[in-house]
Amino acid sequence: MFLKVCAALLLACAAACAPIVTHTPRVEEGFSLFGTAGGGARLCDTLRCETQLVPQQGLGVRYGQAATATRPGVSAAVTFSTAIVSSELDLYLQAPTSWGLDMGAGVLTAPTHDMPYVQVGKIREDGSGWYTTQGYAFLSSRFPDWTLDFDGPAGADEVTPRYWAPTVAYRTRGRPGVHVYLSGAFGSAKAVVYSADSLPTRTDTRQPVSIVMMGIVFDVQPVPPRAPAPRSIPPVPPAAVPR
């Protein structure tokens, strides 16, 4: 039974891994490692509800250059998904810290999906804090019968989800930290049905996408970022000795 569940999870993720942003809006200096996992539940009770979405599951590595009061922060990350095909690149730009809040914008891109997003929050110096991510996901066409819904397929040969992806998360303090997130997927999926003679017949039918997802992200900086070298202080000339 355990092997069947694992196989079902991998198959579902291969078909429909939902993009999840795995960092706070504040860019940390240097390299970090992270991992993410989660699960979801549909909010609608029809077989035509697009339920074939599970949060991204995988491990990744990130490099960042922290923002200053006058300079934006940048980071780039690669997530190696358990489904392989859903492995993604995450590019993010943080606004300068003079704004008073940690905020920025980025994009997740993979062979199976693309999601531009914005983030805002207030992250403390110890790394803890609340933040929100607002994205819009464009998922590629997939077979609806690759699903964790054991009641049966959704009834179309292909579906193409498009949805708003709001997320609220909290990160614990410390160089190794844990993010706990609650995310959603609210939109629709266009259905493509193939006729008996194998010619595609595109319909205007749209299946609802209405799902909530919960999960965690672990991150850690293996080596603390090196502190900048102190600026040299010019020698103070000796005071003149009065005669």
ZABA-847376 format. One line per field, with one value per residue: x negated, y negated, z of N, C-alpha, C in turn; residue number from 0. Coordinates in Angstrom, 3 decimals. Each point is the difference from the previous one (the first is absolute). Layout:
BEGIN
n_c1 <- (X, ...) .
n_c2 <- (Y, ...) .
n_c3 <- (Z, ...) .
ca_c1 <- (X, ...) .
ca_c2 <- (Y, ...) .
ca_c3 <- (Z, ...) .
c_c1 <- (X, ...) .
c_c2 <- (Y, ...) .
c_c3 <- (Z, ...) .
num <- (NUM, ...) .
This chain:
BEGIN
n_c1 <- (-0.832, -1.086, -0.442, 1.259, 0.015, -1.238, 0.370, 1.132, -0.735, -0.928, 0.982, 0.651, -1.130, -0.257, 1.275, -0.031, -1.288, 0.673, -0.321, -1.036, 0.108, -1.307, 0.232, -0.549, 0.650, -0.709, -0.857, -0.417, -1.072, -0.544, -0.584, 1.077, 0.341, 0.927, 1.087, 0.924, 1.129, 1.088, 1.230, 1.055, 1.071, 0.909, 0.531, -0.025, 1.242, -0.572, 0.246, 0.693, -0.128, -0.804, -0.114, -0.548, 0.051, -1.298, -0.343, -0.863, -0.630, -0.976, -1.230, -0.616, -0.608, -0.367, -0.201, -0.341, 0.337, -0.215, 1.202, -0.227, -0.235, -1.060, -0.188, 0.636, 0.695, -0.814, 0.785, -0.656, 0.969, -0.411, 1.218, -0.549, 1.027, 0.793, 0.738, -1.159, 1.087, 0.368, -1.247, -0.293, 0.014, -0.559, 0.445, -0.680, 0.705, -0.761, 1.007, -0.641, -0.725, -0.304, 0.687, -0.734, 0.385, 0.002, -0.337, 0.606, -0.572, 0.591, -0.607, 0.908, -0.948, 0.763, -0.377, 0.471, -0.671, 0.691, -0.629, 0.406, -0.725, 0.691, -0.873, 0.557, -0.765, -0.148, -1.235, -0.056, -0.892, 0.799, 0.589, 0.649, 1.255, 1.087, 0.501, 0.321, 0.400, 0.041, 0.443, -0.314, 0.542, -0.909, 0.857, -0.918, 0.409, 0.931, -0.267, 1.324, -0.309, -1.027, 0.584, 0.116, 0.879, 0.126, 0.854, -1.027, -0.213, -0.496, -0.251, -1.196, -0.476, 0.206, -0.704, 0.294, -0.493, 0.770, -0.799, 0.719, -1.228, 0.922, -0.982, 0.217, -1.131, -0.584, -1.118, -0.506, -0.515, -1.167, -1.290, 0.257, 0.912, 1.237, 0.479, 1.086, 0.583, 0.933, 0.294, 0.337, 0.955, 0.264, 0.625, -0.498, 0.476, -0.539, 1.096, -0.771, 1.033, -0.518, 0.383, 0.930, -0.024, -0.285, 1.020, -0.794, 0.897, -0.314, 0.261, 1.064, 0.147, 0.214, -0.904, 0.690, -0.824, 0.159, -1.222, -0.149, -1.174, -0.591, -1.042, -1.214, -0.878, -1.036, -0.696, -1.218, -0.789, -0.603, -0.355, -0.133, 0.713, -1.065, -0.353, 0.469, -1.104, -0.487, 0.589, -1.039, -0.498, 0.049, -1.310, 0.186, -0.220, -1.226, 0.538, 0.010, -1.263, 0.732, -0.585) .
n_c2 <- (1.201, 0.029, 1.058, 0.431, -0.418, 0.475, 1.097, -0.026, -0.275, 0.870, 0.842, -0.315, 0.016, 1.124, 0.203, -0.307, -0.314, -0.488, -1.106, 0.095, -1.272, 0.245, -1.314, -0.752, -1.149, 0.419, -0.491, 1.244, -0.447, 0.352, 1.193, 0.664, 0.988, 0.607, 0.347, 0.531, 0.064, 0.592, -0.375, 0.461, -0.784, 0.575, -1.123, 0.635, 0.392, -0.408, 1.038, -1.070, 0.094, -0.958, 1.268, 0.049, -0.708, 0.169, -0.502, -0.863, 1.109, -0.410, -0.007, -1.028, -0.852, -0.974, -1.040, -0.827, -1.217, -0.233, -0.518, -1.236, -1.096, 0.189, 1.279, 0.462, 0.965, 0.978, 0.948, 1.147, 0.841, 1.233, 0.451, 1.059, 0.081, 0.620, -0.859, -0.576, 0.303, -0.021, 0.423, -0.988, -1.153, -0.605, -1.082, -0.738, -1.149, -0.336, -0.781, -1.165, 0.179, -1.086, 0.944, 0.616, 0.620, 1.317, -0.327, 0.700, 0.367, 1.070, 1.084, 0.965, 0.734, 0.862, 1.196, 0.123, -1.116, -1.126, -0.747, -1.159, -0.670, -0.498, -0.580, 0.065, -0.569, 0.409, 0.185, 0.555, -0.581, 0.657, -0.563, -0.313, 0.392, -0.756, 0.647, -0.670, 0.980, -0.831, 1.137, 0.123, 1.215, 0.279, 1.001, 0.841, 0.380, 0.688, 1.317, -0.086, 1.161, -0.888, 0.671, -0.655, -0.471, 0.938, -1.071, -0.424, 0.035, -1.169, 0.834, -0.589, -0.133, -1.295, -0.523, -1.298, 0.178, -1.000, -0.477, -0.736, -0.280, -0.281, -0.506, 0.526, -0.507, 0.841, -0.727, 1.107, -0.368, -0.531, 0.337, 1.103, -0.101, -0.136, 0.097, -0.492, 0.583, -0.896, 0.786, -0.645, 0.570, -1.192, 0.767, 0.355, 1.053, -0.406, 0.612, 1.010, 0.272, 1.214, -0.197, 0.826, -0.956, -0.250, -0.659, -0.961, 0.027, -1.264, 0.130, -0.722, 1.276, -0.582, 0.828, -0.050, -0.919, 0.797, -0.311, 0.585, -0.557, 0.932, -0.604, 0.503, -0.922, 0.815, -0.908, -0.002, -0.855, 0.891, -1.086, -0.591, -1.012, -0.188, -0.505, -1.145, -0.142, -0.306, -1.189, -0.294, -0.271, -1.149, 0.070, -0.218, -1.126, 0.117, -0.288, -1.195, 0.137, -0.632, -1.042) .
n_c3 <- (0.000, 0.802, -0.717, 0.108, 1.270, 0.192, -0.671, 0.704, 1.089, -0.372, -0.318, 1.117, 0.688, -0.687, 0.283, 1.294, -0.014, 1.028, -0.659, 0.835, 0.402, 0.038, -0.093, 0.940, 0.197, 1.055, -0.858, 0.232, 0.612, -1.164, 0.131, -0.379, 0.814, -0.724, 0.666, -0.779, 0.717, -0.484, 0.252, -0.673, -0.030, -0.755, -0.492, -1.163, -0.214, -1.122, -0.796, -0.418, 1.309, -0.384, 0.395, -1.189, 1.105, 0.108, 1.189, -0.470, -0.370, 0.780, -0.494, 0.595, -0.810, 0.834, -0.817, 0.997, -0.417, 1.274, 0.238, -0.392, 0.698, -0.779, 0.314, -1.088, 0.557, -0.311, -0.484, -0.108, -0.321, 0.247, -0.280, 0.566, -0.832, 0.884, -0.722, 0.262, -0.723, 1.288, -0.165, 0.858, -0.668, 1.051, -0.646, 0.881, 0.056, 1.043, 0.401, -0.134, 1.074, -0.704, -0.647, 0.908, -1.104, 0.222, -1.228, -0.955, -1.135, -0.512, -0.457, 0.039, -0.555, -0.672, -0.464, 1.251, 0.323, 0.081, 0.917, -0.540, 0.900, 1.034, 0.831, 1.211, 0.913, 1.247, -0.441, 1.210, 0.775, 0.844, -1.070, 1.117, -0.286, -0.116, -1.031, -1.094, -0.779, -1.049, -0.551, -1.283, 0.106, -0.923, 0.094, -0.446, -1.202, 0.638, 0.158, -0.021, -0.608, -0.094, 0.953, 1.135, -0.913, 0.940, 0.010, -0.702, -1.337, -0.352, -1.006, 0.013, -1.243, 0.044, 1.004, -0.037, 1.222, 0.402, 0.955, 0.871, 0.455, 0.943, 0.719, 1.199, 0.493, 0.854, 0.179, 0.550, 1.160, -0.331, -0.070, 0.771, -0.942, 0.469, -1.231, 0.552, -1.056, -0.307, -1.012, -1.088, -0.702, -0.562, -0.878, -1.174, -0.647, -1.120, -0.493, -0.393, -0.767, -0.109, -1.262, -0.434, -0.936, 1.294, -0.533, 0.415, 0.921, -0.187, 1.265, 0.267, 0.304, 1.144, 0.442, 1.128, 0.414, 1.026, 0.412, 1.177, 0.289, 0.709, 0.540, -0.110, 0.354, -0.164, 0.654, -0.523, 0.628, -0.808, -0.656, 1.197, -0.528, -0.745, 1.161, -0.481, -0.683, 1.197, -0.125, -0.750, 1.162, -0.626, 0.079, 1.272, -0.642, 0.497, 1.126, -0.461, 0.326, 0.886, -0.489) .
ca_c1 <- (0.832, -0.892, -0.601, 1.046, 0.209, -1.171, 0.084, 1.077, -0.482, -0.958, 0.710, 0.794, -0.907, -0.509, 1.036, 0.528, -0.626, 0.326, -1.169, 0.000, -1.187, -0.636, -0.847, 0.648, -0.292, -1.329, -1.079, -1.123, -1.291, -0.732, 0.667, 0.849, 0.658, 1.385, 0.857, 1.409, 0.977, 1.324, 1.159, 1.125, 1.363, 0.889, 1.107, 1.227, 0.386, 0.377, -1.092, -0.603, -0.846, -1.404, -0.615, -1.271, -1.092, -0.659, -1.097, -1.337, -0.769, -1.357, -1.145, -0.578, -1.128, 0.247, -1.058, 0.571, -0.762, 0.958, 0.302, -0.396, 0.924, -0.063, -0.214, 0.919, -0.562, 0.327, -0.278, 0.320, 0.079, 0.435, 0.651, -0.016, 1.266, 0.080, 0.574, -1.027, 0.484, 0.476, -1.134, 0.263, -0.920, 0.650, -0.747, 0.694, -0.610, 0.544, -0.135, -0.909, 0.595, 0.460, 1.454, 0.542, 0.497, -0.695, 0.899, -0.658, 0.730, -0.801, 0.691, -0.338, 0.176, -0.319, 0.664, 1.417, 0.734, -0.616, 0.780, -0.509, 0.527, -0.504, -0.049, -0.149, 0.006, -0.953, -0.861, -0.895, -1.420, -0.258, 0.535, 1.396, 0.982, 1.103, -0.048, 0.980, -0.384, 1.144, -0.455, 0.983, -0.642, 0.340, -0.440, 0.103, 1.036, -0.323, 1.072, 0.736, 0.082, -1.153, 0.596, 0.200, 1.436, 0.259, 1.380, 0.043, -0.559, 0.845, 0.899, -0.575, -1.264, -1.044, 0.453, -1.029, 0.386, -0.457, 0.622, -0.606, -0.638, -0.374, -0.665, -0.414, -1.010, -0.782, -1.301, -0.564, -1.280, -1.212, -0.640, 0.912, 1.347, 1.134, 1.133, 1.290, 0.815, 1.348, 0.101, 1.232, 0.038, 1.369, 0.086, 0.702, -0.843, 0.642, -0.012, -0.127, 0.534, -0.311, 1.099, -0.304, -0.916, -1.292, -0.140, 0.351, 1.152, -0.184, 1.257, -0.090, 0.233, -1.097, 0.159, -0.457, -1.174, 0.288, -0.798, -0.873, -1.199, -0.836, -1.282, -1.133, -1.276, -1.185, -1.155, -1.176, -1.229, -1.078, -1.115, 0.451, -0.658, -1.188, 0.206, -0.891, -1.217, 0.169, -0.688, -1.223, 0.131, -1.270, -0.657, 0.223, -1.325, -0.235, 0.272, -1.229, -0.422, -0.215, -1.317) .
ca_c2 <- (-1.201, -1.151, -0.200, -0.497, -1.407, -0.721, -0.030, -0.927, -1.351, -0.354, -0.117, -1.230, -1.140, -0.085, -0.582, -1.292, -0.611, -1.419, -0.795, -0.574, -0.812, 0.615, -0.942, -1.197, -1.140, -0.551, 0.807, 0.273, -0.027, 1.247, 1.238, 0.712, 1.213, 0.052, 1.101, -0.347, 1.082, -0.391, 0.704, -0.872, 0.525, -0.786, -0.667, 0.258, 1.405, 0.578, 0.695, -0.909, -0.954, 0.282, 0.338, 0.688, -0.882, 0.203, -0.967, 0.431, 0.815, 0.100, -0.588, -1.029, -0.823, -1.412, -0.971, -1.332, -1.197, -0.721, -1.384, -1.063, -1.129, -0.632, 0.986, 1.141, 1.325, 0.951, 1.409, 0.999, 1.323, 1.140, 1.055, 1.305, 0.606, 1.463, 0.395, -0.333, -0.896, -1.226, -0.765, -1.381, -1.101, -1.088, -1.252, -0.935, -1.309, -0.689, -1.454, -0.491, 0.059, -1.324, -0.024, 0.307, 1.369, 0.910, 0.297, 0.188, 0.727, 1.046, 0.926, 1.414, 0.529, 1.426, 0.556, 0.254, -1.155, -1.312, -0.797, -1.267, -0.219, -1.095, 0.342, -1.090, 0.464, -0.655, 1.050, -0.532, 0.289, 1.409, 0.808, 0.374, -0.993, 0.328, -0.588, 0.524, 0.120, -0.042, 0.393, 0.489, 1.185, 0.487, 1.386, 0.579, 1.016, 1.288, 0.990, -0.104, 1.240, 0.096, -0.706, 0.681, 0.173, 1.392, 0.158, 0.095, -1.143, -1.186, 0.105, -0.602, 0.612, -0.919, -1.201, -1.033, -0.876, -1.376, -0.354, -0.889, 0.813, -0.764, 0.775, -0.645, 0.881, -0.479, 0.659, -0.030, -0.691, 0.810, 0.286, 1.010, -0.453, 0.719, -0.781, 0.699, -0.815, 0.343, -0.530, 0.316, -0.011, -0.384, -0.383, 0.957, 0.794, 0.271, 1.428, 0.415, 1.352, 0.594, 0.763, 1.402, 0.111, -0.531, -1.423, -0.736, -0.897, -0.888, -0.487, -1.204, 0.399, -0.255, 0.651, -0.883, 0.302, -0.522, 0.907, -0.545, 0.814, -0.318, 0.662, -0.564, -0.185, -0.065, -0.608, -0.122, -0.487, 0.862, -0.826, -1.382, -0.933, -0.654, -1.423, -0.850, -0.467, -1.369, -1.043, -0.486, -1.320, -0.733, -0.356, -1.361, -0.650, -0.403, -1.431, -0.819, -0.266, -1.465, -0.427) .
ca_c3 <- (0.000, 0.075, -1.314, -0.894, 0.314, -0.494, -1.459, -0.357, 0.244, -1.043, -1.261, 0.044, -0.050, -1.361, -0.840, 0.434, 1.164, 0.089, 0.392, 1.351, 0.269, 1.169, 0.734, 0.513, -0.875, 0.269, -0.565, 0.897, -0.670, -0.172, -0.410, 0.954, -0.476, 0.465, -0.429, 0.155, -0.167, 0.470, -0.534, -0.302, 0.040, -0.846, 0.669, -0.745, 0.145, -1.279, -0.678, -0.964, 0.708, -0.298, 1.290, -0.204, 0.388, 1.287, 0.095, -0.423, 0.940, -0.514, 0.684, -0.846, 0.432, -0.328, 0.279, 0.066, 0.376, 0.824, -0.338, 0.916, -0.066, -1.327, -1.054, 0.109, 0.199, -1.071, 0.312, -1.015, 0.619, -0.806, 0.765, -0.667, 0.406, 0.009, -1.279, -0.994, -1.040, 0.647, 0.540, -0.403, 0.259, 0.720, -0.057, 0.886, 0.192, 1.181, 0.008, 1.047, 1.335, 0.411, -0.091, 1.317, -0.034, -0.907, -1.113, -1.275, -1.033, -0.626, -0.896, -0.010, -1.338, -0.131, -1.191, 0.248, 0.498, 0.205, 0.947, 0.535, 1.344, 0.831, 1.418, 0.952, 1.389, 0.893, 0.528, 1.035, -0.180, 0.299, -1.094, 0.198, -0.394, -0.890, -1.340, -0.947, -1.399, -0.905, -1.318, -0.968, -0.562, -1.335, -0.077, -1.342, -0.154, 0.605, -0.030, 1.261, 0.769, 0.894, 1.118, 1.274, 0.181, -0.348, -0.441, -1.456, -0.715, -0.067, -1.136, -1.197, -0.378, 0.446, 0.701, 0.087, 1.116, 0.205, 1.266, 0.987, 1.036, 1.193, 1.048, 1.242, 0.596, 1.134, 0.138, 1.343, 0.069, -0.027, -1.282, -0.526, 0.316, -0.571, -0.458, -0.042, -0.904, -0.433, -1.353, -0.702, -1.466, -0.318, -1.395, -0.854, -0.897, -1.273, -0.329, -1.396, -0.141, -1.295, -0.562, -0.286, -1.146, 0.466, -0.277, 1.222, 0.006, 1.144, 0.549, 0.824, 1.381, 0.938, 1.296, 1.077, 0.827, 1.333, 0.821, 1.036, 0.190, 1.148, -0.085, 0.726, -0.692, 0.863, -0.652, 0.857, -0.595, 0.521, 0.450, 0.192, -0.917, 0.548, 0.290, -0.808, 0.664, 0.530, -0.748, 0.643, 0.608, -0.216, 1.275, 0.492, 0.181, 1.406, 0.311, 0.127, 1.376, 0.161, 0.478) .
c_c1 <- (-0.866, -0.613, 1.015, 0.241, -1.162, 0.035, 1.067, -0.432, -0.958, 0.695, 0.810, -0.889, -0.589, 1.012, 0.335, -0.622, 0.311, -1.233, 0.186, -1.296, -0.584, -0.904, 0.844, -0.268, -1.353, -1.070, -1.117, -1.293, -0.591, 0.872, 0.880, 0.593, 1.417, 0.696, 1.443, 0.880, 1.330, 1.088, 1.156, 1.332, 0.892, 1.142, 1.326, 0.248, 0.484, -1.201, -0.685, -0.774, -1.457, -0.768, -1.397, -1.203, -0.524, -1.168, -1.326, -0.690, -1.431, -1.034, -0.637, -1.172, 0.244, -1.255, 0.612, -1.007, 0.986, 0.177, -0.588, 1.018, 0.043, -0.109, 0.983, -0.751, 0.439, -0.302, 0.414, -0.052, 0.430, 0.596, -0.002, 1.203, -0.094, 0.582, -0.924, 0.497, 0.494, -1.121, 0.031, -1.134, 0.793, -0.922, 0.780, -0.810, 0.687, -0.228, -0.991, 0.718, 0.505, 1.521, 0.647, 0.592, -0.901, 0.977, -0.786, 0.878, -0.926, 0.821, -0.533, 0.233, -0.510, 0.630, 1.504, 0.787, -0.860, 0.880, -0.737, 0.642, -0.591, 0.046, -0.104, 0.086, -0.968, -0.791, -0.993, -1.443, -0.335, 0.585, 1.463, 0.928, 1.058, -0.215, 1.076, -0.594, 1.274, -0.511, 1.156, -0.676, 0.557, -0.557, 0.198, 1.092, -0.474, 1.192, 0.741, 0.038, -1.274, 0.353, 0.013, 1.482, 0.367, 1.455, 0.097, -0.564, 0.999, 0.912, -0.504, -1.319, -1.190, 0.651, -1.175, 0.383, -0.647, 0.641, -0.828, -0.506, -0.415, -0.612, -0.298, -0.945, -0.662, -1.303, -0.482, -1.376, -1.160, -0.533, 0.568, 1.412, 1.057, 1.066, 1.234, 0.933, 1.385, 0.203, 1.323, -0.195, 1.447, 0.055, 0.800, -1.000, 0.770, -0.162, -0.126, 0.434, -0.301, 1.167, -0.458, -0.977, -1.341, -0.231, 0.421, 1.202, -0.102, 1.352, -0.246, 0.220, -1.229, 0.322, -0.494, -1.283, 0.244, -0.612, -0.736, -1.154, -0.747, -1.331, -1.057, -1.189, -1.085, -1.090, -1.136, -1.143, -1.140, -1.171, 0.515, -0.709, -1.154, 0.267, -0.938, -1.199, 0.196, -0.770, -1.233, 0.218, -1.318, -0.618, 0.246, -1.363, -0.157, 0.238, -1.307, -0.302, -0.252, -1.389, 0.120) .
c_c2 <- (-1.251, -0.303, -0.549, -1.488, -0.840, -0.121, -0.985, -1.446, -0.455, -0.205, -1.285, -1.224, -0.169, -0.676, -1.418, -0.460, -1.486, -0.779, -0.631, -0.783, 0.420, -0.947, -1.153, -1.160, -0.659, 0.945, 0.152, 0.081, 1.398, 1.169, 0.542, 1.219, 0.027, 1.247, -0.361, 1.210, -0.481, 0.836, -0.953, 0.705, -0.906, -0.585, 0.202, 1.502, 0.625, 0.658, -0.893, -1.128, 0.387, 0.229, 0.574, -0.897, 0.396, -0.983, 0.606, 0.775, 0.093, -0.631, -1.024, -0.719, -1.423, -0.817, -1.388, -1.073, -0.915, -1.450, -0.938, -1.133, -0.630, 0.995, 1.154, 1.295, 0.929, 1.409, 0.870, 1.370, 1.026, 1.024, 1.276, 0.786, 1.516, 0.515, -0.289, -1.035, -1.309, -0.799, -1.417, -0.939, -1.131, -1.214, -1.059, -1.276, -0.674, -1.495, -0.418, -0.099, -1.351, -0.128, 0.304, 1.385, 0.824, 0.358, 0.103, 0.780, 1.019, 0.853, 1.407, 0.521, 1.428, 0.510, 0.178, -1.224, -1.260, -0.758, -1.271, -0.261, -1.256, 0.464, -1.259, 0.574, -0.816, 1.097, -0.619, 0.405, 1.458, 0.937, 0.351, -1.103, 0.543, -0.644, 0.636, -0.001, 0.020, 0.297, 0.355, 1.100, 0.343, 1.417, 0.527, 1.062, 1.323, 0.925, -0.033, 1.282, 0.266, -0.766, 0.846, 0.228, 1.410, 0.242, 0.106, -1.249, -1.134, -0.004, -0.660, 0.685, -0.881, -1.156, -0.959, -0.994, -1.379, -0.468, -1.006, 0.850, -0.881, 0.907, -0.895, 0.957, -0.676, 0.787, -0.145, -0.648, 0.980, 0.241, 1.255, -0.409, 0.827, -1.006, 0.910, -0.857, 0.586, -0.680, 0.409, -0.005, -0.240, -0.527, 1.002, 0.726, 0.291, 1.472, 0.196, 1.450, 0.505, 0.863, 1.405, 0.157, -0.672, -1.462, -0.794, -0.911, -0.854, -0.543, -1.279, 0.317, -0.282, 0.657, -0.926, 0.512, -0.658, 0.939, -0.788, 0.970, -0.486, 0.731, -0.703, -0.129, -0.041, -0.731, -0.169, -0.571, 0.830, -0.785, -1.417, -0.931, -0.713, -1.486, -0.827, -0.485, -1.421, -0.997, -0.472, -1.418, -0.746, -0.381, -1.459, -0.657, -0.427, -1.472, -0.759, -0.292, -1.495, -0.308, -0.996) .
c_c3 <- (0.000, -1.363, -0.991, 0.234, -0.522, -1.522, -0.459, 0.186, -1.092, -1.333, -0.048, -0.108, -1.387, -0.904, 0.410, 1.294, -0.018, 0.431, 1.369, 0.187, 1.340, 0.778, 0.517, -0.959, 0.260, -0.527, 1.021, -0.804, -0.101, -0.419, 1.120, -0.676, 0.552, -0.529, 0.269, -0.256, 0.545, -0.624, -0.195, 0.099, -0.832, 0.828, -0.727, -0.056, -1.304, -0.647, -1.020, 0.683, -0.222, 1.300, -0.141, 0.295, 1.366, 0.060, -0.451, 1.121, -0.542, 0.912, -0.924, 0.620, -0.492, 0.278, -0.031, 0.328, 0.699, -0.452, 1.052, -0.137, -1.386, -1.145, 0.153, 0.265, -1.124, 0.495, -1.167, 0.661, -1.034, 0.948, -0.826, 0.514, 0.031, -1.304, -1.176, -1.012, 0.578, 0.649, -0.570, 0.375, 0.639, -0.028, 0.761, 0.170, 1.172, -0.111, 1.081, 1.346, 0.493, -0.063, 1.350, 0.121, -0.895, -1.109, -1.291, -0.951, -0.642, -0.935, 0.229, -1.406, -0.065, -1.285, 0.168, 0.428, -0.022, 0.977, 0.385, 1.354, 0.613, 1.445, 0.834, 1.406, 0.823, 0.693, 0.977, -0.279, 0.303, -1.055, 0.126, -0.500, -0.935, -1.361, -0.875, -1.398, -0.837, -1.406, -0.911, -0.805, -1.377, -0.109, -1.407, -0.032, 0.584, -0.101, 1.328, 0.814, 0.789, 1.263, 1.252, 0.285, -0.449, -0.400, -1.517, -0.637, -0.095, -1.219, -1.262, -0.300, 0.371, 0.731, 0.124, 1.087, -0.088, 1.295, 0.796, 1.151, 1.182, 1.067, 1.189, 0.708, 1.188, 0.038, 1.432, -0.031, -0.127, -1.395, -0.634, 0.420, -0.698, -0.393, 0.037, -0.841, -0.212, -1.346, -0.633, -1.508, -0.400, -1.434, -0.781, -0.881, -1.275, -0.355, -1.505, -0.082, -1.409, -0.466, -0.364, -1.150, 0.275, -0.378, 1.229, -0.209, 1.253, 0.436, 0.795, 1.474, 0.847, 1.326, 1.093, 0.650, 1.345, 1.031, 1.078, 0.212, 1.232, -0.140, 0.829, -0.934, 1.067, -0.770, 1.003, -0.824, 0.565, 0.556, 0.181, -0.971, 0.674, 0.190, -0.868, 0.804, 0.503, -0.845, 0.759, 0.519, -0.182, 1.340, 0.368, 0.207, 1.452, 0.207, 0.158, 1.457, 0.160, 0.582, 1.136) .
num <- (0, 1, 2, 3, 4, 5, 6, 7, 8, 9, 10, 11, 12, 13, 14, 15, 16, 17, 18, 19, 20, 21, 22, 23, 24, 25, 26, 27, 28, 29, 30, 31, 32, 33, 34, 35, 36, 37, 38, 39, 40, 41, 42, 43, 44, 45, 46, 47, 48, 49, 50, 51, 52, 53, 54, 55, 56, 57, 58, 59, 60, 61, 62, 63, 64, 65, 66, 67, 68, 69, 70, 71, 72, 73, 74, 75, 76, 77, 78, 79, 80, 81, 82, 83, 84, 85, 86, 87, 88, 89, 90, 91, 92, 93, 94, 95, 96, 97, 98, 99, 100, 101, 102, 103, 104, 105, 106, 107, 108, 109, 110, 111, 112, 113, 114, 115, 116, 117, 118, 119, 120, 121, 122, 123, 124, 125, 126, 127, 128, 129, 130, 131, 132, 133, 134, 135, 136, 137, 138, 139, 140, 141, 142, 143, 144, 145, 146, 147, 148, 149, 150, 151, 152, 153, 154, 155, 156, 157, 158, 159, 160, 161, 162, 163, 164, 165, 166, 167, 168, 169, 170, 171, 172, 173, 174, 175, 176, 177, 178, 179, 180, 181, 182, 183, 184, 185, 186, 187, 188, 189, 190, 191, 192, 193, 194, 195, 196, 197, 198, 199, 200, 201, 202, 203, 204, 205, 206, 207, 208, 209, 210, 211, 212, 213, 214, 215, 216, 217, 218, 219, 220, 221, 222, 223, 224, 225, 226, 227, 228, 229, 230, 231, 232, 233, 234, 235, 236, 237, 238, 239, 240, 241, 242) .
